[in-house]
């Protein structure tokens, strides 16, 4: 709203990058058997479908 479009876009993309990095770390540290984080921990198939 203050005309700082570059700052707003940078914050949004940085937040997405941080969330993606956190999911990669959590998925890599997961227990065996190897399965994707969302499909193994989701209590509902609807959550998995919404995530993709």
Secondary structure, DSSP 8 states (H G I E B T S, - for coil): --S-HHHHHHHHHHHHHHHHHHHHHHHHT--SS---HHHHH-S-HHHHHHH-
